[in-house]
Amino acid sequence: MPTSAATRVKTLSRMLSVLIAVVVFAGDQATKAIVERSIPEHSIVPILPHLFNLTHTKNAGAAFGLFSESPAPWKTALLVAVSGMLLVAVVGIVWKSRHLHWETGAGLALILGGALSNLFDRIRLGRVVDFLDVYYRSYHWPTFNLADSAIVIGAVFLIFEFIFAE
């Protein structure tokens, strides 16, 4: 039975989504490993003075350090469970969709790769390594990592798709 053009496009779209997710996962894991080997914890490496540093922090909380100071023993288990459920939802959306606009597919793939990498770290280590420090004067955005960046960029893609969808 010959494969239709629509089936080939759907397969190619899924393969591209998987590739994006794998690149994000691998890039995030590699950058975290480099930071852990190269920068002592809590050290600061200035990159762009008054704007951007590399630093080495460990985040036992959620994105951008939310709940990191909570001593609750169930915190990590809850974060793993919620992340796992969201990942299942993202994979289900990608798998069941007949046609995804490129923005939607790319956005979901970025979210998937970033969420998988942070989930992998939480399961393995109970925390993630954050190292990107963006600031202006005394205001510091919470330290984050490549996975967090991919998740935010993926969400922006989804928001644009939602706002500008025909």
N, C-alpha and C positions, 0 to 999 in steps of 0.2 A: 504494500500500500504506500503510495508516494506521500511524502511529507509536504504539507501545504506551506505556502510562504508565511502565513500567519504563525504557524507552529514554529518555523525556523526563526522568525523574529522574536517570538516569546522565549525560545531556548537561548538565543543570543543575548537577549536582555537579562535573563536570569544568570547566565554565565558572567556577564559584565558586572552584575550586582555582586556576585560571589567574589569576583576578582577585586572589586573595590573594597569589600569587607575584609578580605584576606590581606590586602596591602595596608589597610588601616591597622588591623590587628598586629601584623608583623612590624610595621613602623613604630607603633606605640610600644610594643614589647622591646624592640631594639633600643629606642631612645631612653626608655626607663632603665634598661640594663647599663647603658653608657653612663647615665647620670649616677647610678648607684656605684659604678666602678670609679668614676672620675671626680665626683664632687662630694666632699664629706657632708654628712647631714647638717642642715641649717647653715651651710656656707653659702655665700652669695658671689656670683661671677657676673660683674657688670658687662653688658653687651652694648646697649645704647643708654648712655648716662641720662638719668632723669626720665627714663621711659621703660626700659626692659632689662631684666636680669635673668640669669639662670640660677636656680637655687635647688636644694635637695630637701624636700619635705615628705613625710609619710602621712597619708590621709586615711584614717580609719573610718571616716564618715562618708557621706554621700557626695555628690558633685559639688565642687567648689568648697569643700570642707564642712558642708552642712552636717550637723550632728557629730562632728569629729570629737567633741569634748564630752559627749554623753558616755557615762560609765555603764550604761545598760548592757548586761551580758548577752541579750538577745539581738542587739543592734546589727551585728554582722550577718546573722542568720536572716533577719528581716530584709536587709539590703540585698542579700543573695536571692532570696525568694522573690522579691519584687522585680529585681533585674531579670531573673529567669522568666517570670511571667510576661514581662514586656518583650523580651527577646522572642518568646514563642509567638506572641501577637504579631511582631514585625515579620518573622519568617512566614507565618500564615498569610499575612497580607500579600507579601511578595509572591508566594507560591500560588495562591488562589486567583490573583489578578490576571485577567485575560490580556490586558494592555495597560502598562504603566507609562505615563509620560516620563521622559528622561529625567525631569526634575524629581519626580516622585521616586523612581527607581534609584537614582543616585542618592537622594536624601535618606531613603530607608537603608541603603547599603552602608552609607557613612555611619548612621546610627547603629546599625548592626555590628559593624567592625569595632567601633569605639566601645559599645556596651559589652561586647564579648571580651574585649581585652581587659576592661576594668573588672568584669565579673570573674574572669580567670584569675586575676590578682587577688580579689577578695576571697575566693575559694582557697587558693593556694597559700596566701600570706595573711589574710585578714585585713588587708589594707592595700592602697595603691600609692605609687610614687608620683608626686606632683613636682614640677620643676620650672614651669613657665610663669614668670612674675612680671606682670604688666602694671605700671604705676605712673602717676603724675603727681609730683610734689609729695604730699603726705598721704595721698589716696592710693591704696594698693587694691587692685582687683584680686580676689582670692586666687592663690596659686593653682595652676591647673596643668594638664598634660595633653598629649596629642589626641588621646581618646576623647577627652572632654571637648576638645576643639572640633573633632569630627562629628560628635553628637550635636553640638550647637549648629555647625554648618549644615548638617543634615536636616535639622529642625527648621532652619531658615529656608532651605529648599522646599520643604513641605508647606511652610507658611506661604511662600510665594506661589506655589502651585495652587493652593487653596484660594488665595486672594485673586489670582489672575486666571483661574480656570475658566474655560469657555462654557 
